Amino acid sequence: MKDIFIGIIIILVVFVIIDFIYTEKNTCVVNESGLVEAKCGFIKEQFDIDITLFNRYW
């Protein structure tokens, strides 16, 4: 059980790192007190879910 938990944590950390690198080159228009161009990751781009972390939309 402990190995499964550690594996899930490793997968999540790798996903966040890859998505952080992905946001460096992708931007989108966000309606935040007017239209603003921001860096957007895979979650924002595919599912339109607003998760703001480190001044980026994941």
C-alpha positions, 0 to 999 in steps of 0.5 A: 500500500505504501508503494502505491501511495509513493508511486501516485505522489511521483506521478503527480509531481512529474505531471506538475513539472511537465505542465509547468514547462508546458506553460512557459510557451503557451498563453491564453486569454483570461477574463480577469477584470478585463481580458488578460493574456496569461500563461496556461497549462494543459488543464486550463486549455483542455478542461477550462478549469481555473486553477491559479498557482505561481501566477499561471493558469494550470 
